[in-house]
Amino acid sequence: MTDLEDKVREEVGKVKDPETGQSFAEMQMITSVKEEEAGTVKVEFIPTSPFCPIAFKLASDIKAAAKTVPGVKKALVFCRGHMMEQQINEMTNK
């Protein structure tokens, strides 16, 4: 794992799930952080349920947190295992 990947994983892990009050790290929701190219990171997460009503918000919160890390120029966030996964990913990464 690169230094940037470590920093992004740490930062997005601090995001709190508004329903439980737990961090994404505590809930093990972040499944992957990968530096695709210099300054571009790809983060994958799994919401707590395939029908999670706030999955769009969670994706947006993860993207915002990733972009606060120095060195990140672009953050791509992908939801996995949600019934609206495709729509969430399209809207989050447009």
Secondary structure, 3 states (H helix, E strand, C coil): CCHHHHHHHHHHHCCECCCCCCEHHHHCCEEEEEEEECCEEEEEECCCCCCCCCHHHHHHHHHHHHHCCCCCCEEEEEECCCCCHHHHHHHHCC
